[in-house]
Amino acid sequence: MNHSPSLRFFLLSWIFTHGIIYAFSVKSMKRRSSEMREAPDNVVDKEKFIEAINVVQMELGMPKENKADGDYTYAIGKTEAKLPVVFASGLGFAEAAKENDVGLVLVTEVSKQVSELGIQPFDTIVKISAQGGNGYEKITNSLGIEQTAEAFSGAVYHAMEHDLIDIDLVLNRLIKLNYMPPEEKK
């Protein structure tokens, strides 16, 4: 079985904005025992989150972080954002996954307008919803890139059909925390 990263691109054209939203998939992550634990719908597994970000950063050619700069640990934060339908084309997605396995879908590209709403690169969308009619809601925590893109598109189209101006996103964000090991505290 080949574990080398591979990229898969998906293009979604948004007729209503004449923009393009894109996503790609990176097939690489190795299975860890911590991935076997079930996380709640609104929180992703921390180890899987860290590994997904590392894989995508490597594939995007971003410099690797130097651990010698200090010890740190991570926490997962949950945030919510209202994304105006007109800015829907301002997001790009990537999936880091093991071959034939569902990985974690990350936000990789964020337009200036979307970043001003509080959405950042390497956030992961765990829930997408839109009000109106009977409403639209999809938990995306355990979905692959195609299903996440379909859920995103579904929410946007639902919002448009019901004359709504935005969709609701629940996101997880990996937060790096610096700390000093106990033996070094003064």
Accessible surface in RSA format (square Angstrom, percent):
REM  Atomic radii and reference values for relative SASA: ProtOr
REM  Chains: A
REM  Algorithm: Lee & Richards
REM  Probe-radius: 1.40
REM  Slices: 20
REM RES _ NUM      All-atoms   Total-Side   Main-Chain    Non-polar    All polar
REM                ABS   REL    ABS   REL    ABS   REL    ABS   REL    ABS   REL
RES MET A   1   164.56  85.2  82.11  54.3  82.45 196.3  94.62  80.4  69.94  92.7
RES ASN A   2   102.29  70.5  87.85  84.9  14.44  34.8  39.45  94.9  62.84  60.7
RES HIS A   3    74.36  40.6  61.19  42.5  13.17  33.7  42.62  43.9  31.74  36.9
RES SER A   4    59.77  50.5  48.71  65.0  11.06  25.5  41.73  88.9  18.04  25.3
RES PRO A   5    46.21  33.7  26.09  23.8  20.13  73.2  26.09  21.5  20.13 125.1
RES SER A   6    55.44  46.8  49.00  65.4   6.44  14.8  44.18  94.1  11.25  15.8
RES LEU A   7    79.10  44.1  47.44  33.9  31.67  79.6  47.58  33.4  31.52  84.8
RES ARG A   8    94.32  39.6  91.45  46.6   2.87   6.8  55.53  75.9  38.79  23.5
RES PHE A   9   128.53  64.3 102.72  63.6  25.81  67.2 102.72  62.3  25.81  73.9
RES PHE A  10    47.61  23.8  44.09  27.3   3.52   9.2  47.61  28.9   0.00   0.0
RES LEU A  11   129.00  71.8 100.71  72.0  28.29  71.1 100.71  70.7  28.29  76.1
RES LEU A  12    52.11  29.0  49.13  35.2   2.97   7.5  52.11  36.6   0.00   0.0
RES SER A  13    80.28  67.8  60.85  81.2  19.43  44.8  33.64  71.6  46.65  65.3
RES TRP A  14     3.48   1.4   2.20   1.1   1.28   3.0   2.28   1.2   1.20   1.9
RES ILE A  15   142.14  80.9 135.50 100.9   6.64  16.0 140.35 101.1   1.79   4.9
RES PHE A  16    59.85  29.9  24.52  15.2  35.33  91.9  34.42  20.9  25.43  72.8
RES THR A  17    35.40  25.2   8.88   9.0  26.53  63.2  15.17  20.4  20.24  30.6
RES HIS A  18   167.72  91.7 131.00  91.1  36.72  93.9  92.80  95.6  74.91  87.2
RES GLY A  19    19.26  23.8   0.00   N/A  19.26  23.8  17.96  49.3   1.31   2.9
RES ILE A  20   103.25  58.8  85.52  63.7  17.73  42.7  85.52  61.6  17.73  48.1
RES ILE A  21     0.85   0.5   0.58   0.4   0.27   0.7   0.85   0.6   0.00   0.0
RES TYR A  22    69.98  32.7  69.27  39.4   0.71   1.8  55.14  41.4  14.83  18.3
RES ALA A  23     1.22   1.1   1.17   1.8   0.05   0.1   1.17   1.6   0.05   0.1
RES PHE A  24     8.44   4.2   8.44   5.2   0.00   0.0   8.44   5.1   0.00   0.0
RES SER A  25     0.04   0.0   0.00   0.0   0.04   0.1   0.00   0.0   0.04   0.1
RES VAL A  26     0.00   0.0   0.00   0.0   0.00   0.0   0.00   0.0   0.00   0.0
RES LYS A  27    30.81  15.0  29.15  17.9   1.65   3.9  15.77  14.2  15.04  16.0
RES SER A  28    15.82  13.4  12.26  16.4   3.56   8.2   0.99   2.1  14.83  20.8
RES MET A  29     6.65   3.4   5.37   3.6   1.27   3.0   6.45   5.5   0.20   0.3
RES LYS A  30   136.32  66.5 135.31  83.0   1.01   2.4  79.53  71.6  56.79  60.5
RES ARG A  31   103.87  43.6  76.50  39.0  27.37  65.2  26.87  36.7  77.00  46.7
RES ARG A  32   109.62  46.0 103.01  52.5   6.62  15.8  34.69  47.4  74.94  45.4
RES SER A  33    98.29  83.1  81.73 109.1  16.56  38.2  51.04 108.7  47.25  66.2
RES SER A  34    17.30  14.6  14.59  19.5   2.71   6.2  16.21  34.5   1.10   1.5
RES GLU A  35    27.76  15.9   8.41   6.4  19.35  46.1   1.91   3.7  25.85  21.1
RES MET A  36   118.41  61.3  95.84  63.4  22.57  53.7  77.26  65.7  41.15  54.5
RES ARG A  37   154.81  65.0 139.57  71.1  15.24  36.3  73.95 101.1  80.86  49.0
RES GLU A  38   166.90  95.8 136.15 103.0  30.75  73.2  62.68 121.2 104.22  85.1
RES ALA A  39    37.17  34.2  14.36  22.2  22.80  51.9  18.54  26.1  18.62  49.3
RES PRO A  40    86.40  63.0  72.37  66.0  14.03  51.0  85.59  70.7   0.80   5.0
RES ASP A  41    90.01  63.1  84.17  83.8   5.84  13.8  14.82  34.9  75.20  75.0
RES ASN A  42    56.35  38.9  55.09  53.2   1.26   3.0  17.86  43.0  38.49  37.2
RES VAL A  43    51.27  33.7  51.27  46.4   0.00   0.0  51.27  44.6   0.00   0.0
RES VAL A  44     5.50   3.6   2.02   1.8   3.48   8.4   2.99   2.6   2.51   6.8
RES ASP A  45    18.85  13.2  11.62  11.6   7.23  17.1  11.59  27.3   7.27   7.2
RES LYS A  46    79.25  38.7  75.57  46.4   3.68   8.8  37.43  33.7  41.82  44.5
RES GLU A  47    57.55  33.0  56.99  43.1   0.56   1.3  17.64  34.1  39.91  32.6
RES LYS A  48    48.80  23.8  48.56  29.8   0.24   0.6  12.84  11.6  35.97  38.3
RES PHE A  49     0.00   0.0   0.00   0.0   0.00   0.0   0.00   0.0   0.00   0.0
RES ILE A  50    31.81  18.1  31.35  23.4   0.46   1.1  31.61  22.8   0.20   0.5
RES GLU A  51    22.58  13.0  20.91  15.8   1.67   4.0  10.44  20.2  12.14   9.9
RES ALA A  52     0.00   0.0   0.00   0.0   0.00   0.0   0.00   0.0   0.00   0.0
RES ILE A  53    19.30  11.0  19.30  14.4   0.00   0.0  19.30  13.9   0.00   0.0
RES ASN A  54    82.99  57.2  76.74  74.2   6.25  15.0  24.02  57.8  58.97  57.0
RES VAL A  55    14.93   9.8  13.35  12.1   1.58   3.8  14.92  13.0   0.01   0.0
RES VAL A  56     0.00   0.0   0.00   0.0   0.00   0.0   0.00   0.0   0.00   0.0
RES GLN A  57    50.66  28.3  50.66  37.0   0.00   0.0   4.93  10.5  45.73  34.7
RES MET A  58   114.39  59.2  95.71  63.3  18.68  44.5  60.59  51.5  53.81  71.3
RES GLU A  59    51.47  29.6  26.79  20.3  24.68  58.8   3.01   5.8  48.46  39.6
RES LEU A  60    75.25  41.9  44.25  31.7  31.00  77.9  48.53  34.1  26.72  71.9
RES GLY A  61    65.15  80.3   0.00   N/A  65.15  80.3  34.78  95.5  30.37  68.0
RES MET A  62    80.57  41.7  66.77  44.2  13.79  32.8  64.97  55.2  15.60  20.7
RES PRO A  63   125.24  91.3 100.29  91.4  24.95  90.7 112.25  92.7  12.99  80.7
RES LYS A  64   196.10  95.7 163.64 100.4  32.47  77.3 113.71 102.3  82.39  87.8
RES GLU A  65    88.97  51.1  67.44  51.0  21.53  51.3  41.86  81.0  47.11  38.5
RES ASN A  66    84.19  58.1  75.85  73.3   8.34  20.1  26.21  63.1  57.98  56.0
RES LYS A  67   151.44  73.9 142.27  87.3   9.16  21.8  85.86  77.3  65.57  69.8
RES ALA A  68    92.57  85.1  49.37  76.2  43.20  98.3  63.31  89.2  29.25  77.5
RES ASP A  69   122.53  85.8  82.54  82.2  39.99  94.6  37.62  88.5  84.91  84.7
RES GLY A  70    33.28  41.0   0.00   N/A  33.28  41.0  32.36  88.8   0.91   2.0
RES ASP A  71    72.04  50.5  61.92  61.6  10.12  23.9   8.28  19.5  63.77  63.6
RES TYR A  72    35.97  16.8  15.02   8.5  20.95  54.5   8.90   6.7  27.07  33.4
RES THR A  73    58.71  41.8  54.99  55.7   3.73   8.9  35.75  48.0  22.96  34.7
RES TYR A  74    47.91  22.4  40.91  23.3   7.00  18.2  22.74  17.1  25.17  31.0
RES ALA A  75    36.42  33.5  31.73  49.0   4.70  10.7  36.42  51.3   0.00   0.0
RES ILE A  76    44.46  25.3  12.25   9.1  32.21  77.6  12.25   8.8  32.21  87.4
RES GLY A  77    17.86  22.0   0.00   N/A  17.86  22.0  17.86  49.0   0.00   0.0
RES LYS A  78   106.95  52.2  71.92  44.1  35.03  83.4  34.86  31.4  72.09  76.8
RES THR A  79    46.17  32.8  40.11  40.7   6.06  14.4  19.84  26.7  26.33  39.8
RES GLU A  80   122.68  70.4  96.76  73.2  25.92  61.7  28.95  56.0  93.73  76.5
RES ALA A  81    11.11  10.2   1.82   2.8   9.30  21.1   9.66  13.6   1.45   3.9
RES LYS A  82   120.44  58.8 111.52  68.4   8.92  21.2  89.51  80.6  30.93  33.0
RES LEU A  83     0.21   0.1   0.21   0.1   0.00   0.0   0.21   0.1   0.00   0.0
RES PRO A  84    33.12  24.1  33.12  30.2   0.00   0.0  33.12  27.3   0.00   0.0
RES VAL A  85    11.07   7.3  10.59   9.6   0.48   1.2  11.07   9.6   0.00   0.0
RES VAL A  86   101.81  67.0  90.27  81.7  11.54  27.8  90.27  78.4  11.54  31.3
RES PHE A  87    62.18  31.1  59.10  36.6   3.08   8.0  62.18  37.7   0.00   0.0
RES ALA A  88     0.30   0.3   0.30   0.5   0.00   0.0   0.30   0.4   0.00   0.0
RES SER A  89    30.62  25.9  18.75  25.0  11.87  27.3   0.86   1.8  29.76  41.7
RES GLY A  90    13.23  16.3   0.00   N/A  13.23  16.3  11.79  32.4   1.44   3.2
RES LEU A  91     3.10   1.7   0.00   0.0   3.10   7.8   1.56   1.1   1.54   4.1
RES GLY A  92     0.11   0.1   0.00   N/A   0.11   0.1   0.09   0.2   0.02   0.1
RES PHE A  93     4.05   2.0   4.05   2.5   0.00   0.0   4.05   2.5   0.00   0.0
RES ALA A  94     0.00   0.0   0.00   0.0   0.00   0.0   0.00   0.0   0.00   0.0
RES GLU A  95     3.44   2.0   3.44   2.6   0.00   0.0   0.00   0.0   3.44   2.8
RES ALA A  96     0.00   0.0   0.00   0.0   0.00   0.0   0.00   0.0   0.00   0.0
RES ALA A  97     0.83   0.8   0.00   0.0   0.83   1.9   0.83   1.2   0.00   0.0
RES LYS A  98    51.36  25.1  49.67  30.5   1.69   4.0  11.38  10.2  39.98  42.6
RES GLU A  99    68.27  39.2  61.51  46.5   6.75  16.1  14.13  27.3  54.14  44.2
RES ASN A 100   135.66  93.6  94.29  91.1  41.37  99.6  37.98  91.4  97.67  94.4
RES ASP A 101    43.71  30.6  34.81  34.6   8.90  21.0  12.94  30.5  30.77  30.7
RES VAL A 102    67.38  44.3  62.45  56.5   4.93  11.9  63.27  55.0   4.11  11.1
RES GLY A 103     2.64   3.3   0.00   N/A   2.64   3.3   1.25   3.4   1.39   3.1
RES LEU A 104     5.03   2.8   4.69   3.4   0.34   0.8   5.03   3.5   0.00   0.0
RES VAL A 105    10.42   6.9   7.50   6.8   2.91   7.0   7.50   6.5   2.91   7.9
RES LEU A 106     0.14   0.1   0.00   0.0   0.14   0.4   0.14   0.1   0.00   0.0
RES VAL A 107     0.68   0.4   0.45   0.4   0.22   0.5   0.45   0.4   0.22   0.6
RES THR A 108    11.33   8.1   0.68   0.7  10.65  25.4   0.66   0.9  10.67  16.1
RES GLU A 109    83.56  48.0  82.55  62.5   1.01   2.4  15.17  29.3  68.39  55.8
RES VAL A 110    31.32  20.6   2.28   2.1  29.03  70.0   3.16   2.7  28.16  76.4
RES SER A 111    38.06  32.2  25.23  33.7  12.83  29.6  34.59  73.7   3.47   4.9
RES LYS A 112   154.89  75.6 142.14  87.2  12.76  30.4  91.83  82.7  63.06  67.2
RES GLN A 113    87.00  48.6  84.68  61.9   2.31   5.5  19.33  41.1  67.66  51.3
RES VAL A 114     0.00   0.0   0.00   0.0   0.00   0.0   0.00   0.0   0.00   0.0
RES SER A 115    54.04  45.7  39.57  52.8  14.47  33.3  26.30  56.0  27.74  38.9
RES GLU A 116   125.05  71.8  86.73  65.6  38.32  91.2  46.86  90.6  78.19  63.8
RES LEU A 117    66.26  36.9  42.62  30.5  23.64  59.4  48.41  34.0  17.85  48.0
RES GLY A 118    37.27  46.0   0.00   N/A  37.27  46.0  32.96  90.5   4.30   9.6
RES ILE A 119     0.12   0.1   0.00   0.0   0.12   0.3   0.00   0.0   0.12   0.3
RES GLN A 120    84.12  47.0  83.96  61.4   0.17   0.4  18.45  39.3  65.67  49.8
RES PRO A 121    67.38  49.1  57.20  52.1  10.18  37.0  57.20  47.2  10.18  63.3
RES PHE A 122    31.61  15.8  29.80  18.5   1.81   4.7  30.53  18.5   1.08   3.1
RES ASP A 123     0.67   0.5   0.67   0.7   0.00   0.0   0.00   0.0   0.67   0.7
RES THR A 124     3.14   2.2   3.14   3.2   0.00   0.0   0.00   0.0   3.14   4.7
RES ILE A 125     7.99   4.5   1.77   1.3   6.22  15.0   1.77   1.3   6.22  16.9
RES VAL A 126     0.34   0.2   0.11   0.1   0.23   0.5   0.11   0.1   0.23   0.6
RES LYS A 127    60.71  29.6  60.49  37.1   0.22   0.5  14.51  13.1  46.20  49.2
RES ILE A 128     0.06   0.0   0.06   0.0   0.00   0.0   0.06   0.0   0.00   0.0
RES SER A 129    12.46  10.5  12.46  16.6   0.00   0.0   4.61   9.8   7.86  11.0
RES ALA A 130     2.22   2.0   0.00   0.0   2.22   5.1   0.43   0.6   1.79   4.7
RES GLN A 131   112.93  63.1 111.25  81.3   1.68   4.0  46.96 100.0  65.97  50.0
RES GLY A 132    25.00  30.8   0.00   N/A  25.00  30.8  17.06  46.8   7.94  17.8
RES GLY A 133    64.20  79.2   0.00   N/A  64.20  79.2  26.22  72.0  37.97  85.1
RES ASN A 134   162.40 112.0 122.99 118.8  39.41  94.9  36.42  87.7 125.97 121.8
RES GLY A 135    33.32  41.1   0.00   N/A  33.32  41.1  15.77  43.3  17.54  39.3
RES TYR A 136    59.08  27.6  51.52  29.3   7.56  19.7  46.83  35.2  12.25  15.1
RES GLU A 137   111.66  64.1  81.88  61.9  29.77  70.9  22.85  44.2  88.80  72.5
RES LYS A 138    89.09  43.5  86.94  53.3   2.15   5.1  33.13  29.8  55.96  59.6
RES ILE A 139    61.78  35.2  52.06  38.8   9.72  23.4  52.06  37.5   9.72  26.4
RES THR A 140     4.41   3.1   0.03   0.0   4.37  10.4   0.03   0.0   4.37   6.6
RES ASN A 141    25.99  17.9  16.72  16.2   9.27  22.3   3.33   8.0  22.66  21.9
RES SER A 142    87.06  73.6  69.76  93.1  17.31  39.9  47.72 101.6  39.34  55.1
RES LEU A 143    36.39  20.3  34.18  24.5   2.22   5.6  35.31  24.8   1.08   2.9
RES GLY A 144     5.16   6.4   0.00   N/A   5.16   6.4   4.28  11.7   0.88   2.0
RES ILE A 145     1.10   0.6   1.06   0.8   0.04   0.1   1.06   0.8   0.04   0.1
RES GLU A 146    65.80  37.8  61.11  46.2   4.69  11.2  34.74  67.2  31.06  25.4
RES GLN A 147    80.32  44.9  78.59  57.4   1.73   4.1  28.43  60.5  51.89  39.4
RES THR A 148     2.42   1.7   2.42   2.5   0.00   0.0   2.14   2.9   0.28   0.4
RES ALA A 149     7.51   6.9   6.72  10.4   0.79   1.8   7.04   9.9   0.47   1.2
RES GLU A 150   120.28  69.1 109.53  82.9  10.75  25.6  47.11  91.1  73.17  59.7
RES ALA A 151     2.88   2.6   0.06   0.1   2.82   6.4   2.35   3.3   0.53   1.4
RES PHE A 152     0.29   0.1   0.29   0.2   0.00   0.0   0.29   0.2   0.00   0.0
RES SER A 153    18.63  15.7  18.63  24.9   0.00   0.0  13.78  29.4   4.85   6.8
RES GLY A 154    22.25  27.4   0.00   N/A  22.25  27.4  19.39  53.2   2.87   6.4
RES ALA A 155     0.00   0.0   0.00   0.0   0.00   0.0   0.00   0.0   0.00   0.0
RES VAL A 156     0.22   0.1   0.22   0.2   0.00   0.0   0.22   0.2   0.00   0.0
RES TYR A 157    91.26  42.6  91.14  51.9   0.13   0.3  72.10  54.2  19.17  23.6
RES HIS A 158    23.64  12.9  21.29  14.8   2.35   6.0  10.95  11.3  12.68  14.8
RES ALA A 159     0.00   0.0   0.00   0.0   0.00   0.0   0.00   0.0   0.00   0.0
RES MET A 160    70.04  36.3  53.20  35.2  16.84  40.1  57.53  48.9  12.52  16.6
RES GLU A 161   134.91  77.5  98.31  74.4  36.60  87.1  44.97  87.0  89.94  73.4
RES HIS A 162    70.13  38.3  50.70  35.2  19.43  49.7  38.11  39.3  32.02  37.3
RES ASP A 163   133.65  93.6 104.34 103.8  29.32  69.3  36.75  86.5  96.90  96.6
RES LEU A 164    51.68  28.8  40.48  29.0  11.20  28.2  42.61  29.9   9.08  24.4
RES ILE A 165   141.87  80.7 133.15  99.2   8.72  21.0 137.09  98.7   4.78  13.0
RES ASP A 166    33.30  23.3  30.05  29.9   3.26   7.7   0.27   0.6  33.04  32.9
RES ILE A 167     0.71   0.4   0.47   0.3   0.25   0.6   0.71   0.5   0.00   0.0
RES ASP A 168    29.15  20.4  28.50  28.4   0.66   1.6  19.22  45.2   9.93   9.9
RES LEU A 169     0.73   0.4   0.00   0.0   0.73   1.8   0.03   0.0   0.70   1.9
RES VAL A 170    16.75  11.0  16.75  15.2   0.00   0.0  16.75  14.6   0.00   0.0
RES LEU A 171     0.27   0.1   0.27   0.2   0.00   0.0   0.27   0.2   0.00   0.0
RES ASN A 172     0.00   0.0   0.00   0.0   0.00   0.0   0.00   0.0   0.00   0.0
RES ARG A 173    53.18  22.3  53.18  27.1   0.00   0.0  23.66  32.3  29.52  17.9
RES LEU A 174    29.94  16.7   9.27   6.6  20.67  52.0   9.27   6.5  20.67  55.6
RES ILE A 175    72.81  41.4  69.83  52.0   2.97   7.2  72.81  52.4   0.00   0.0
RES LYS A 176    89.87  43.8  65.55  40.2  24.31  57.9  39.90  35.9  49.96  53.2
RES LEU A 177    78.08  43.5  75.74  54.2   2.34   5.9  78.08  54.8   0.00   0.0
RES ASN A 178   121.77  84.0  93.43  90.3  28.34  68.2  30.54  73.5  91.23  88.2
RES TYR A 179   108.80  50.8  89.60  51.0  19.20  50.0  62.25  46.8  46.55  57.4
RES MET A 180   102.11  52.9  91.86  60.8  10.25  24.4  89.78  76.3  12.33  16.3
RES PRO A 181    18.76  13.7  18.76  17.1   0.00   0.0  18.76  15.5   0.00   0.0
RES PRO A 182   105.16  76.6  91.22  83.2  13.94  50.7  91.87  75.8  13.30  82.6
RES GLU A 183   144.01  82.7 104.12  78.8  39.89  95.0  69.31 134.1  74.71  61.0
RES GLU A 184    98.37  56.5  86.50  65.4  11.87  28.3  33.40  64.6  64.98  53.1
RES LYS A 185   135.48  66.1 112.98  69.3  22.50  53.6  60.67  54.6  74.81  79.7
RES LYS A 186   243.24 118.7 163.86 100.5  79.38 189.0 142.53 128.3 100.71 107.3
END  Absolute sums over single chains surface
CHAIN  1 A    10475.9       8286.4       2189.5       5718.0       4757.9
END  Absolute sums over all chains
TOTAL         10475.9       8286.4       2189.5       5718.0       4757.9
